[in-house]
Amino acid sequence: MSHQSLHAQDFLNAYKILKDSNKALIERNEGREQNEYGQAAYGKLPAMGIDIVCLAFSVELHLKELHRVVTGATPSGHNI
C-alpha cells in the first residue's frame, strides 16, 4: 500500500470516528432543555464539518492513488 493510500485510509478512519462521535452527542442531547439560542446544554457539535473535510481529503487522496495506478504519474497539489 502506498504512502498516499495510507493517508487516505487515515482520513477515512477519522471521518468515521468523528461521525460516530457526533451521532452519539446528538443522541445524548436529545430531549435536553435548550438555551435561548436553541442549542442543547453542551452547545453545538464541536466537530461539525470537520468530519466532512476528512472525508473530502480521503476521497481526493484515493482519486490521486487511482490516477497514479492507471497512468503511472502522481498528481501534485489539488490537480487530479
mmCIF file of the N, C-alpha and C atoms, coordinates in Angstrom:
data_MODEL
# 
_entry.id   MODEL 
# 
loop_
_atom_site.group_PDB 
_atom_site.id 
_atom_site.type_symbol 
_atom_site.label_atom_id 
_atom_site.label_alt_id 
_atom_site.label_comp_id 
_atom_site.label_asym_id 
_atom_site.label_entity_id 
_atom_site.label_seq_id 
_atom_site.pdbx_PDB_ins_code 
_atom_site.Cartn_x 
_atom_site.Cartn_y 
_atom_site.Cartn_z 
_atom_site.occupancy 
_atom_site.B_iso_or_equiv 
_atom_site.pdbx_formal_charge 
_atom_site.auth_seq_id 
_atom_site.auth_comp_id 
_atom_site.auth_asym_id 
_atom_site.auth_atom_id 
_atom_site.pdbx_PDB_model_num 
ATOM 1   N N  . MET A 1 1  ? 0.852   -1.172 0.000   1.00 0.00 ? 1  MET A N  1 
ATOM 2   C CA . MET A 1 1  ? 0.000   0.000  0.000   1.00 0.00 ? 1  MET A CA 1 
ATOM 3   C C  . MET A 1 1  ? 0.898   1.235  0.000   1.00 0.00 ? 1  MET A C  1 
ATOM 4   N N  . SER A 1 2  ? 0.569   2.196  -0.816  1.00 0.00 ? 2  SER A N  1 
ATOM 5   C CA . SER A 1 2  ? 1.390   3.403  -0.942  1.00 0.00 ? 2  SER A CA 1 
ATOM 6   C C  . SER A 1 2  ? 1.177   4.356  0.231   1.00 0.00 ? 2  SER A C  1 
ATOM 7   N N  . HIS A 1 3  ? 2.098   5.277  0.345   1.00 0.00 ? 3  HIS A N  1 
ATOM 8   C CA . HIS A 1 3  ? 2.032   6.311  1.375   1.00 0.00 ? 3  HIS A CA 1 
ATOM 9   C C  . HIS A 1 3  ? 0.729   7.104  1.240   1.00 0.00 ? 3  HIS A C  1 
ATOM 10  N N  . GLN A 1 4  ? 0.358   7.405  0.021   1.00 0.00 ? 4  GLN A N  1 
ATOM 11  C CA . GLN A 1 4  ? -0.869  8.170  -0.243  1.00 0.00 ? 4  GLN A CA 1 
ATOM 12  C C  . GLN A 1 4  ? -2.115  7.380  0.164   1.00 0.00 ? 4  GLN A C  1 
ATOM 13  N N  . SER A 1 5  ? -2.107  6.083  -0.097  1.00 0.00 ? 5  SER A N  1 
ATOM 14  C CA . SER A 1 5  ? -3.243  5.241  0.284   1.00 0.00 ? 5  SER A CA 1 
ATOM 15  C C  . SER A 1 5  ? -3.388  5.166  1.801   1.00 0.00 ? 5  SER A C  1 
ATOM 16  N N  . LEU A 1 6  ? -2.264  5.119  2.498   1.00 0.00 ? 6  LEU A N  1 
ATOM 17  C CA . LEU A 1 6  ? -2.305  5.086  3.957   1.00 0.00 ? 6  LEU A CA 1 
ATOM 18  C C  . LEU A 1 6  ? -2.908  6.367  4.518   1.00 0.00 ? 6  LEU A C  1 
ATOM 19  N N  . HIS A 1 7  ? -2.512  7.508  3.951   1.00 0.00 ? 7  HIS A N  1 
ATOM 20  C CA . HIS A 1 7  ? -3.082  8.790  4.385   1.00 0.00 ? 7  HIS A CA 1 
ATOM 21  C C  . HIS A 1 7  ? -4.573  8.852  4.079   1.00 0.00 ? 7  HIS A C  1 
ATOM 22  N N  . ALA A 1 8  ? -4.967  8.346  2.913   1.00 0.00 ? 8  ALA A N  1 
ATOM 23  C CA . ALA A 1 8  ? -6.385  8.336  2.544   1.00 0.00 ? 8  ALA A CA 1 
ATOM 24  C C  . ALA A 1 8  ? -7.178  7.503  3.539   1.00 0.00 ? 8  ALA A C  1 
ATOM 25  N N  . GLN A 1 9  ? -6.631  6.361  3.930   1.00 0.00 ? 9  GLN A N  1 
ATOM 26  C CA . GLN A 1 9  ? -7.313  5.500  4.892   1.00 0.00 ? 9  GLN A CA 1 
ATOM 27  C C  . GLN A 1 9  ? -7.376  6.161  6.264   1.00 0.00 ? 9  GLN A C  1 
ATOM 28  N N  . ASP A 1 10 ? -6.313  6.868  6.654   1.00 0.00 ? 10 ASP A N  1 
ATOM 29  C CA . ASP A 1 10 ? -6.316  7.592  7.927   1.00 0.00 ? 10 ASP A CA 1 
ATOM 30  C C  . ASP A 1 10 ? -7.421  8.640  7.968   1.00 0.00 ? 10 ASP A C  1 
ATOM 31  N N  . PHE A 1 11 ? -7.571  9.391  6.872   1.00 0.00 ? 11 PHE A N  1 
ATOM 32  C CA . PHE A 1 11 ? -8.631  10.404 6.814   1.00 0.00 ? 11 PHE A CA 1 
ATOM 33  C C  . PHE A 1 11 ? -10.013 9.751  6.839   1.00 0.00 ? 11 PHE A C  1 
ATOM 34  N N  . LEU A 1 12 ? -10.150 8.613  6.175   1.00 0.00 ? 12 LEU A N  1 
ATOM 35  C CA . LEU A 1 12 ? -11.427 7.905  6.185   1.00 0.00 ? 12 LEU A CA 1 
ATOM 36  C C  . LEU A 1 12 ? -11.755 7.409  7.594   1.00 0.00 ? 12 LEU A C  1 
ATOM 37  N N  . ASN A 1 13 ? -10.763 6.886  8.291   1.00 0.00 ? 13 ASN A N  1 
ATOM 38  C CA . ASN A 1 13 ? -10.975 6.437  9.668   1.00 0.00 ? 13 ASN A CA 1 
ATOM 39  C C  . ASN A 1 13 ? -11.348 7.605  10.575  1.00 0.00 ? 13 ASN A C  1 
ATOM 40  N N  . ALA A 1 14 ? -10.686 8.753  10.397  1.00 0.00 ? 14 ALA A N  1 
ATOM 41  C CA . ALA A 1 14 ? -11.013 9.945  11.188  1.00 0.00 ? 14 ALA A CA 1 
ATOM 42  C C  . ALA A 1 14 ? -12.453 10.369 10.929  1.00 0.00 ? 14 ALA A C  1 
ATOM 43  N N  . TYR A 1 15 ? -12.874 10.333 9.658   1.00 0.00 ? 15 TYR A N  1 
ATOM 44  C CA . TYR A 1 15 ? -14.259 10.666 9.312   1.00 0.00 ? 15 TYR A CA 1 
ATOM 45  C C  . TYR A 1 15 ? -15.233 9.766  10.067  1.00 0.00 ? 15 TYR A C  1 
ATOM 46  N N  . LYS A 1 16 ? -14.973 8.463  10.055  1.00 0.00 ? 16 LYS A N  1 
ATOM 47  C CA . LYS A 1 16 ? -15.885 7.514  10.708  1.00 0.00 ? 16 LYS A CA 1 
ATOM 48  C C  . LYS A 1 16 ? -15.967 7.768  12.208  1.00 0.00 ? 16 LYS A C  1 
ATOM 49  N N  . ILE A 1 17 ? -14.830 8.029  12.842  1.00 0.00 ? 17 ILE A N  1 
ATOM 50  C CA . ILE A 1 17 ? -14.804 8.282  14.281  1.00 0.00 ? 17 ILE A CA 1 
ATOM 51  C C  . ILE A 1 17 ? -15.568 9.563  14.611  1.00 0.00 ? 17 ILE A C  1 
ATOM 52  N N  . LEU A 1 18 ? -15.304 10.638 13.855  1.00 0.00 ? 18 LEU A N  1 
ATOM 53  C CA . LEU A 1 18 ? -15.988 11.910 14.108  1.00 0.00 ? 18 LEU A CA 1 
ATOM 54  C C  . LEU A 1 18 ? -17.488 11.797 13.858  1.00 0.00 ? 18 LEU A C  1 
ATOM 55  N N  . LYS A 1 19 ? -17.861 11.076 12.816  1.00 0.00 ? 19 LYS A N  1 
ATOM 56  C CA . LYS A 1 19 ? -19.282 10.885 12.508  1.00 0.00 ? 19 LYS A CA 1 
ATOM 57  C C  . LYS A 1 19 ? -19.978 10.154 13.649  1.00 0.00 ? 19 LYS A C  1 
ATOM 58  N N  . ASP A 1 20 ? -19.350 9.085  14.145  1.00 0.00 ? 20 ASP A N  1 
ATOM 59  C CA . ASP A 1 20 ? -19.937 8.335  15.262  1.00 0.00 ? 20 ASP A CA 1 
ATOM 60  C C  . ASP A 1 20 ? -20.009 9.191  16.524  1.00 0.00 ? 20 ASP A C  1 
ATOM 61  N N  . SER A 1 21 ? -18.973 9.984  16.752  1.00 0.00 ? 21 SER A N  1 
ATOM 62  C CA . SER A 1 21 ? -18.940 10.863 17.927  1.00 0.00 ? 21 SER A CA 1 
ATOM 63  C C  . SER A 1 21 ? -20.058 11.897 17.859  1.00 0.00 ? 21 SER A C  1 
ATOM 64  N N  . ASN A 1 22 ? -20.238 12.500 16.693  1.00 0.00 ? 22 ASN A N  1 
ATOM 65  C CA . ASN A 1 22 ? -21.302 13.491 16.516  1.00 0.00 ? 22 ASN A CA 1 
ATOM 66  C C  . ASN A 1 22 ? -22.680 12.861 16.720  1.00 0.00 ? 22 ASN A C  1 
ATOM 67  N N  . LYS A 1 23 ? -22.861 11.655 16.185  1.00 0.00 ? 23 LYS A N  1 
ATOM 68  C CA . LYS A 1 23 ? -24.142 10.966 16.331  1.00 0.00 ? 23 LYS A CA 1 
ATOM 69  C C  . LYS A 1 23 ? -24.434 10.683 17.808  1.00 0.00 ? 23 LYS A C  1 
ATOM 70  N N  . ALA A 1 24 ? -23.414 10.227 18.533  1.00 0.00 ? 24 ALA A N  1 
ATOM 71  C CA . ALA A 1 24 ? -23.588 9.938  19.959  1.00 0.00 ? 24 ALA A CA 1 
ATOM 72  C C  . ALA A 1 24 ? -23.920 11.211 20.732  1.00 0.00 ? 24 ALA A C  1 
ATOM 73  N N  . LEU A 1 25 ? -23.266 12.328 20.383  1.00 0.00 ? 25 LEU A N  1 
ATOM 74  C CA . LEU A 1 25 ? -23.538 13.589 21.063  1.00 0.00 ? 25 LEU A CA 1 
ATOM 75  C C  . LEU A 1 25 ? -24.965 14.055 20.798  1.00 0.00 ? 25 LEU A C  1 
ATOM 76  N N  . ILE A 1 26 ? -25.424 13.907 19.576  1.00 0.00 ? 26 ILE A N  1 
ATOM 77  C CA . ILE A 1 26 ? -26.798 14.289 19.237  1.00 0.00 ? 26 ILE A CA 1 
ATOM 78  C C  . ILE A 1 26 ? -27.790 13.445 20.034  1.00 0.00 ? 26 ILE A C  1 
ATOM 79  N N  . GLU A 1 27 ? -27.546 12.136 20.067  1.00 0.00 ? 27 GLU A N  1 
ATOM 80  C CA . GLU A 1 27 ? -28.455 11.248 20.793  1.00 0.00 ? 27 GLU A CA 1 
ATOM 81  C C  . GLU A 1 27 ? -28.451 11.554 22.291  1.00 0.00 ? 27 GLU A C  1 
ATOM 82  N N  . ARG A 1 28 ? -27.283 11.876 22.836  1.00 0.00 ? 28 ARG A N  1 
ATOM 83  C CA . ARG A 1 28 ? -27.175 12.183 24.261  1.00 0.00 ? 28 ARG A CA 1 
ATOM 84  C C  . ARG A 1 28 ? -27.904 13.484 24.596  1.00 0.00 ? 28 ARG A C  1 
ATOM 85  N N  . ASN A 1 29 ? -27.906 14.440 23.652  1.00 0.00 ? 29 ASN A N  1 
ATOM 86  C CA . ASN A 1 29 ? -28.506 15.746 23.906  1.00 0.00 ? 29 ASN A CA 1 
ATOM 87  C C  . ASN A 1 29 ? -29.988 15.818 23.548  1.00 0.00 ? 29 ASN A C  1 
ATOM 88  N N  . GLU A 1 30 ? -30.513 14.793 22.889  1.00 0.00 ? 30 GLU A N  1 
ATOM 89  C CA . GLU A 1 30 ? -31.928 14.811 22.530  1.00 0.00 ? 30 GLU A CA 1 
ATOM 90  C C  . GLU A 1 30 ? -32.777 14.860 23.796  1.00 0.00 ? 30 GLU A C  1 
ATOM 91  N N  . GLY A 1 31 ? -33.741 15.716 23.789  1.00 0.00 ? 31 GLY A N  1 
ATOM 92  C CA . GLY A 1 31 ? -34.654 15.819 24.905  1.00 0.00 ? 31 GLY A CA 1 
ATOM 93  C C  . GLY A 1 31 ? -34.156 16.694 26.036  1.00 0.00 ? 31 GLY A C  1 
ATOM 94  N N  . ARG A 1 32 ? -32.914 17.177 25.942  1.00 0.00 ? 32 ARG A N  1 
ATOM 95  C CA . ARG A 1 32 ? -32.423 18.077 26.984  1.00 0.00 ? 32 ARG A CA 1 
ATOM 96  C C  . ARG A 1 32 ? -32.977 19.465 26.764  1.00 0.00 ? 32 ARG A C  1 
ATOM 97  N N  . GLU A 1 33 ? -33.079 20.187 27.813  1.00 0.00 ? 33 GLU A N  1 
ATOM 98  C CA . GLU A 1 33 ? -33.573 21.556 27.729  1.00 0.00 ? 33 GLU A CA 1 
ATOM 99  C C  . GLU A 1 33 ? -32.603 22.398 26.904  1.00 0.00 ? 33 GLU A C  1 
ATOM 100 N N  . GLN A 1 34 ? -33.143 23.242 26.064  1.00 0.00 ? 34 GLN A N  1 
ATOM 101 C CA . GLN A 1 34 ? -32.312 24.079 25.211  1.00 0.00 ? 34 GLN A CA 1 
ATOM 102 C C  . GLN A 1 34 ? -32.241 25.493 25.758  1.00 0.00 ? 34 GLN A C  1 
ATOM 103 N N  . ASN A 1 35 ? -31.139 26.177 25.448  1.00 0.00 ? 35 ASN A N  1 
ATOM 104 C CA . ASN A 1 35 ? -30.988 27.555 25.910  1.00 0.00 ? 35 ASN A CA 1 
ATOM 105 C C  . ASN A 1 35 ? -31.695 28.512 24.951  1.00 0.00 ? 35 ASN A C  1 
ATOM 106 N N  . GLU A 1 36 ? -31.570 29.789 25.171  1.00 0.00 ? 36 GLU A N  1 
ATOM 107 C CA . GLU A 1 36 ? -32.295 30.780 24.374  1.00 0.00 ? 36 GLU A CA 1 
ATOM 108 C C  . GLU A 1 36 ? -31.911 30.784 22.900  1.00 0.00 ? 36 GLU A C  1 
ATOM 109 N N  . TYR A 1 37 ? -30.763 30.198 22.561  1.00 0.00 ? 37 TYR A N  1 
ATOM 110 C CA . TYR A 1 37 ? -30.318 30.170 21.161  1.00 0.00 ? 37 TYR A CA 1 
ATOM 111 C C  . TYR A 1 37 ? -30.702 28.870 20.466  1.00 0.00 ? 37 TYR A C  1 
ATOM 112 N N  . GLY A 1 38 ? -31.432 28.020 21.149  1.00 0.00 ? 38 GLY A N  1 
ATOM 113 C CA . GLY A 1 38 ? -31.865 26.769 20.535  1.00 0.00 ? 38 GLY A CA 1 
ATOM 114 C C  . GLY A 1 38 ? -30.810 25.687 20.585  1.00 0.00 ? 38 GLY A C  1 
ATOM 115 N N  . GLN A 1 39 ? -29.763 25.878 21.386  1.00 0.00 ? 39 GLN A N  1 
ATOM 116 C CA . GLN A 1 39 ? -28.709 24.890 21.491  1.00 0.00 ? 39 GLN A CA 1 
ATOM 117 C C  . GLN A 1 39 ? -28.907 24.054 22.747  1.00 0.00 ? 39 GLN A C  1 
ATOM 118 N N  . ALA A 1 40 ? -28.499 22.804 22.683  1.00 0.00 ? 40 ALA A N  1 
ATOM 119 C CA . ALA A 1 40 ? -28.554 21.951 23.860  1.00 0.00 ? 40 ALA A CA 1 
ATOM 120 C C  . ALA A 1 40 ? -27.520 22.445 24.866  1.00 0.00 ? 40 ALA A C  1 
ATOM 121 N N  . ALA A 1 41 ? -27.552 21.891 26.043  1.00 0.00 ? 41 ALA A N  1 
ATOM 122 C CA . ALA A 1 41 ? -26.684 22.344 27.125  1.00 0.00 ? 41 ALA A CA 1 
ATOM 123 C C  . ALA A 1 41 ? -25.200 22.331 26.755  1.00 0.00 ? 41 ALA A C  1 
ATOM 124 N N  . TYR A 1 42 ? -24.795 21.429 25.912  1.00 0.00 ? 42 TYR A N  1 
ATOM 125 C CA . TYR A 1 42 ? -23.382 21.333 25.534  1.00 0.00 ? 42 TYR A CA 1 
ATOM 126 C C  . TYR A 1 42 ? -23.029 22.197 24.328  1.00 0.00 ? 42 TYR A C  1 
ATOM 127 N N  . GLY A 1 43 ? -23.977 22.935 23.819  1.00 0.00 ? 43 GLY A N  1 
ATOM 128 C CA . GLY A 1 43 ? -23.698 23.791 22.672  1.00 0.00 ? 43 GLY A CA 1 
ATOM 129 C C  . GLY A 1 43 ? -23.760 23.019 21.371  1.00 0.00 ? 43 GLY A C  1 
ATOM 130 N N  . LYS A 1 44 ? -23.212 23.641 20.343  1.00 0.00 ? 44 LYS A N  1 
ATOM 131 C CA . LYS A 1 44 ? -23.192 22.999 19.027  1.00 0.00 ? 44 LYS A CA 1 
ATOM 132 C C  . LYS A 1 44 ? -22.187 21.861 19.024  1.00 0.00 ? 44 LYS A C  1 
ATOM 133 N N  . LEU A 1 45 ? -22.292 21.024 18.018  1.00 0.00 ? 45 LEU A N  1 
ATOM 134 C CA . LEU A 1 45 ? -21.360 19.906 17.912  1.00 0.00 ? 45 LEU A CA 1 
ATOM 135 C C  . LEU A 1 45 ? -19.938 20.434 17.731  1.00 0.00 ? 45 LEU A C  1 
ATOM 136 N N  . PRO A 1 46 ? -19.003 19.984 18.539  1.00 0.00 ? 46 PRO A N  1 
ATOM 137 C CA . PRO A 1 46 ? -17.639 20.500 18.462  1.00 0.00 ? 46 PRO A CA 1 
ATOM 138 C C  . PRO A 1 46 ? -16.917 20.109 17.186  1.00 0.00 ? 46 PRO A C  1 
ATOM 139 N N  . ALA A 1 47 ? -17.329 19.018 16.551  1.00 0.00 ? 47 ALA A N  1 
ATOM 140 C CA . ALA A 1 47 ? -16.617 18.550 15.368  1.00 0.00 ? 47 ALA A CA 1 
ATOM 141 C C  . ALA A 1 47 ? -17.437 18.705 14.089  1.00 0.00 ? 47 ALA A C  1 
ATOM 142 N N  . MET A 1 48 ? -18.497 19.479 14.139  1.00 0.00 ? 48 MET A N  1 
ATOM 143 C CA . MET A 1 48 ? -19.371 19.607 12.985  1.00 0.00 ? 48 MET A CA 1 
ATOM 144 C C  . MET A 1 48 ? -18.600 20.176 11.787  1.00 0.00 ? 48 MET A C  1 
ATOM 145 N N  . GLY A 1 49 ? -18.650 19.497 10.693  1.00 0.00 ? 49 GLY A N  1 
ATOM 146 C CA . GLY A 1 49 ? -17.976 19.939 9.475   1.00 0.00 ? 49 GLY A CA 1 
ATOM 147 C C  . GLY A 1 49 ? -16.590 19.346 9.313   1.00 0.00 ? 49 GLY A C  1 
ATOM 148 N N  . ILE A 1 50 ? -15.911 19.097 10.412  1.00 0.00 ? 50 ILE A N  1 
ATOM 149 C CA . ILE A 1 50 ? -14.570 18.529 10.324  1.00 0.00 ? 50 ILE A CA 1 
ATOM 150 C C  . ILE A 1 50 ? -14.633 17.122 9.747   1.00 0.00 ? 50 ILE A C  1 
ATOM 151 N N  . ASP A 1 51 ? -15.675 16.377 10.087  1.00 0.00 ? 51 ASP A N  1 
ATOM 152 C CA . ASP A 1 51 ? -15.806 15.028 9.545   1.00 0.00 ? 51 ASP A CA 1 
ATOM 153 C C  . ASP A 1 51 ? -15.925 15.051 8.020   1.00 0.00 ? 51 ASP A C  1 
ATOM 154 N N  . ILE A 1 52 ? -16.657 16.014 7.493   1.00 0.00 ? 52 ILE A N  1 
ATOM 155 C CA . ILE A 1 52 ? -16.826 16.113 6.039   1.00 0.00 ? 52 ILE A CA 1 
ATOM 156 C C  . ILE A 1 52 ? -15.512 16.490 5.367   1.00 0.00 ? 52 ILE A C  1 
ATOM 157 N N  . VAL A 1 53 ? -14.721 17.345 5.999   1.00 0.00 ? 53 VAL A N  1 
ATOM 158 C CA . VAL A 1 53 ? -13.408 17.713 5.454   1.00 0.00 ? 53 VAL A CA 1 
ATOM 159 C C  . VAL A 1 53 ? -12.507 16.479 5.394   1.00 0.00 ? 53 VAL A C  1 
ATOM 160 N N  . CYS A 1 54 ? -12.524 15.677 6.446   1.00 0.00 ? 54 CYS A N  1 
ATOM 161 C CA . CYS A 1 54 ? -11.727 14.445 6.451   1.00 0.00 ? 54 CYS A CA 1 
ATOM 162 C C  . CYS A 1 54 ? -12.173 13.505 5.330   1.00 0.00 ? 54 CYS A C  1 
ATOM 163 N N  . LEU A 1 55 ? -13.478 13.400 5.133   1.00 0.00 ? 55 LEU A N  1 
ATOM 164 C CA . LEU A 1 55 ? -13.997 12.562 4.047   1.00 0.00 ? 55 LEU A CA 1 
ATOM 165 C C  . LEU A 1 55 ? -13.555 13.095 2.687   1.00 0.00 ? 55 LEU A C  1 
ATOM 166 N N  . ALA A 1 56 ? -13.605 14.407 2.505   1.00 0.00 ? 56 ALA A N  1 
ATOM 167 C CA . ALA A 1 56 ? -13.181 15.009 1.231   1.00 0.00 ? 56 ALA A CA 1 
ATOM 168 C C  . ALA A 1 56 ? -11.704 14.750 0.961   1.00 0.00 ? 56 ALA A C  1 
ATOM 169 N N  . PHE A 1 57 ? -10.856 14.893 1.989   1.00 0.00 ? 57 PHE A N  1 
ATOM 170 C CA . PHE A 1 57 ? -9.429  14.604 1.817   1.00 0.00 ? 57 PHE A CA 1 
ATOM 171 C C  . PHE A 1 57 ? -9.220  13.133 1.457   1.00 0.00 ? 57 PHE A C  1 
ATOM 172 N N  . SER A 1 58 ? -9.965  12.256 2.101   1.00 0.00 ? 58 SER A N  1 
ATOM 173 C CA . SER A 1 58 ? -9.844  10.832 1.815   1.00 0.00 ? 58 SER A CA 1 
ATOM 174 C C  . SER A 1 58 ? -10.197 10.526 0.364   1.00 0.00 ? 58 SER A C  1 
ATOM 175 N N  . VAL A 1 59 ? -11.303 11.097 -0.096  1.00 0.00 ? 59 VAL A N  1 
ATOM 176 C CA . VAL A 1 59 ? -11.720 10.881 -1.492  1.00 0.00 ? 59 VAL A CA 1 
ATOM 177 C C  . VAL A 1 59 ? -10.657 11.411 -2.448  1.00 0.00 ? 59 VAL A C  1 
ATOM 178 N N  . GLU A 1 60 ? -10.143 12.617 -2.183  1.00 0.00 ? 60 GLU A N  1 
ATOM 179 C CA . GLU A 1 60 ? -9.117  13.197 -3.052  1.00 0.00 ? 60 GLU A CA 1 
ATOM 180 C C  . GLU A 1 60 ? -7.876  12.312 -3.113  1.00 0.00 ? 60 GLU A C  1 
ATOM 181 N N  . LEU A 1 61 ? -7.426  11.838 -1.963  1.00 0.00 ? 61 LEU A N  1 
ATOM 182 C CA . LEU A 1 61 ? -6.220  11.003 -1.948  1.00 0.00 ? 61 LEU A CA 1 
ATOM 183 C C  . LEU A 1 61 ? -6.450  9.654  -2.617  1.00 0.00 ? 61 LEU A C  1 
ATOM 184 N N  . HIS A 1 62 ? -7.649  9.096  -2.463  1.00 0.00 ? 62 HIS A N  1 
ATOM 185 C CA . HIS A 1 62 ? -7.953  7.842  -3.165  1.00 0.00 ? 62 HIS A CA 1 
ATOM 186 C C  . HIS A 1 62 ? -7.975  8.071  -4.682  1.00 0.00 ? 62 HIS A C  1 
ATOM 187 N N  . LEU A 1 63 ? -8.535  9.194  -5.123  1.00 0.00 ? 63 LEU A N  1 
ATOM 188 C CA . LEU A 1 63 ? -8.540  9.503  -6.558  1.00 0.00 ? 63 LEU A CA 1 
ATOM 189 C C  . LEU A 1 63 ? -7.124  9.692  -7.089  1.00 0.00 ? 63 LEU A C  1 
ATOM 190 N N  . LYS A 1 64 ? -6.264  10.348 -6.312  1.00 0.00 ? 64 LYS A N  1 
ATOM 191 C CA . LYS A 1 64 ? -4.868  10.526 -6.727  1.00 0.00 ? 64 LYS A CA 1 
ATOM 192 C C  . LYS A 1 64 ? -4.153  9.179  -6.835  1.00 0.00 ? 64 LYS A C  1 
ATOM 193 N N  . GLU A 1 65 ? -4.441  8.293  -5.892  1.00 0.00 ? 65 GLU A N  1 
ATOM 194 C CA . GLU A 1 65 ? -3.826  6.963  -5.948  1.00 0.00 ? 65 GLU A CA 1 
ATOM 195 C C  . GLU A 1 65 ? -4.323  6.197  -7.162  1.00 0.00 ? 65 GLU A C  1 
ATOM 196 N N  . LEU A 1 66 ? -5.597  6.289  -7.460  1.00 0.00 ? 66 LEU A N  1 
ATOM 197 C CA . LEU A 1 66 ? -6.145  5.657  -8.658  1.00 0.00 ? 66 LEU A CA 1 
ATOM 198 C C  . LEU A 1 66 ? -5.480  6.220  -9.903  1.00 0.00 ? 66 LEU A C  1 
ATOM 199 N N  . HIS A 1 67 ? -5.314  7.535  -9.945  1.00 0.00 ? 67 HIS A N  1 
ATOM 200 C CA . HIS A 1 67 ? -4.638  8.184  -11.071 1.00 0.00 ? 67 HIS A CA 1 
ATOM 201 C C  . HIS A 1 67 ? -3.210  7.664  -11.224 1.00 0.00 ? 67 HIS A C  1 
ATOM 202 N N  . ARG A 1 68 ? -2.519  7.511  -10.087 1.00 0.00 ? 68 ARG A N  1 
ATOM 203 C CA . ARG A 1 68 ? -1.142  7.019  -10.127 1.00 0.00 ? 68 ARG A CA 1 
ATOM 204 C C  . ARG A 1 68 ? -1.082  5.584  -10.642 1.00 0.00 ? 68 ARG A C  1 
ATOM 205 N N  . VAL A 1 69 ? -2.017  4.750  -10.210 1.00 0.00 ? 69 VAL A N  1 
ATOM 206 C CA . VAL A 1 69 ? -2.028  3.354  -10.635 1.00 0.00 ? 69 VAL A CA 1 
ATOM 207 C C  . VAL A 1 69 ? -2.320  3.245  -12.130 1.00 0.00 ? 69 VAL A C  1 
ATOM 208 N N  . VAL A 1 70 ? -3.258  4.038  -12.613 1.00 0.00 ? 70 VAL A N  1 
ATOM 209 C CA . VAL A 1 70 ? -3.665  3.954  -14.020 1.00 0.00 ? 70 VAL A CA 1 
ATOM 210 C C  . VAL A 1 70 ? -2.635  4.581  -14.961 1.00 0.00 ? 70 VAL A C  1 
ATOM 211 N N  . THR A 1 71 ? -2.114  5.762  -14.594 1.00 0.00 ? 71 THR A N  1 
ATOM 212 C CA . THR A 1 71 ? -1.222  6.486  -15.505 1.00 0.00 ? 71 THR A CA 1 
ATOM 213 C C  . THR A 1 71 ? 0.259   6.332  -15.179 1.00 0.00 ? 71 THR A C  1 
ATOM 214 N N  . GLY A 1 72 ? 0.552   5.973  -13.934 1.00 0.00 ? 72 GLY A N  1 
ATOM 215 C CA . GLY A 1 72 ? 1.954   5.883  -13.526 1.00 0.00 ? 72 GLY A CA 1 
ATOM 216 C C  . GLY A 1 72 ? 2.526   7.204  -13.052 1.00 0.00 ? 72 GLY A C  1 
ATOM 217 N N  . ALA A 1 73 ? 1.758   8.269  -13.141 1.00 0.00 ? 73 ALA A N  1 
ATOM 218 C CA . ALA A 1 73 ? 2.215   9.592  -12.708 1.00 0.00 ? 73 ALA A CA 1 
ATOM 219 C C  . ALA A 1 73 ? 1.418   10.024 -11.485 1.00 0.00 ? 73 ALA A C  1 
ATOM 220 N N  . THR A 1 74 ? 2.109   10.591 -10.511 1.00 0.00 ? 74 THR A N  1 
ATOM 221 C CA . THR A 1 74 ? 1.444   11.069 -9.306  1.00 0.00 ? 74 THR A CA 1 
ATOM 222 C C  . THR A 1 74 ? 1.092   12.541 -9.457  1.00 0.00 ? 74 THR A C  1 
ATOM 223 N N  . PRO A 1 75 ? -0.197  12.880 -9.386  1.00 0.00 ? 75 PRO A N  1 
ATOM 224 C CA . PRO A 1 75 ? -0.590  14.294 -9.480  1.00 0.00 ? 75 PRO A CA 1 
ATOM 225 C C  . PRO A 1 75 ? -0.119  15.045 -8.237  1.00 0.00 ? 75 PRO A C  1 
ATOM 226 N N  . SER A 1 76 ? 0.138   16.336 -8.408  1.00 0.00 ? 76 SER A N  1 
ATOM 227 C CA . SER A 1 76 ? 0.597   17.145 -7.271  1.00 0.00 ? 76 SER A CA 1 
ATOM 228 C C  . SER A 1 76 ? -0.464  18.184 -6.940  1.00 0.00 ? 76 SER A C  1 
ATOM 229 N N  . GLY A 1 77 ? -0.427  18.648 -5.688  1.00 0.00 ? 77 GLY A N  1 
ATOM 230 C CA . GLY A 1 77 ? -1.402  19.641 -5.264  1.00 0.00 ? 77 GLY A CA 1 
ATOM 231 C C  . GLY A 1 77 ? -2.806  19.106 -5.376  1.00 0.00 ? 77 GLY A C  1 
ATOM 232 N N  . HIS A 1 78 ? -3.740  19.950 -5.770  1.00 0.00 ? 78 HIS A N  1 
ATOM 233 C CA . HIS A 1 78 ? -5.128  19.522 -5.934  1.00 0.00 ? 78 HIS A CA 1 
ATOM 234 C C  . HIS A 1 78 ? -5.440  19.246 -7.404  1.00 0.00 ? 78 HIS A C  1 
ATOM 235 N N  . ASN A 1 79 ? -4.405  19.140 -8.211  1.00 0.00 ? 79 ASN A N  1 
ATOM 236 C CA . ASN A 1 79 ? -4.558  18.901 -9.639  1.00 0.00 ? 79 ASN A CA 1 
ATOM 237 C C  . ASN A 1 79 ? -4.645  17.395 -9.891  1.00 0.00 ? 79 ASN A C  1 
ATOM 238 N N  . ILE A 1 80 ? -5.857  16.896 -10.114 1.00 0.00 ? 80 ILE A N  1 
ATOM 239 C CA . ILE A 1 80 ? -6.039  15.459 -10.335 1.00 0.00 ? 80 ILE A CA 1 
ATOM 240 C C  . ILE A 1 80 ? -6.238  15.209 -11.821 1.00 0.00 ? 80 ILE A C  1 
# 
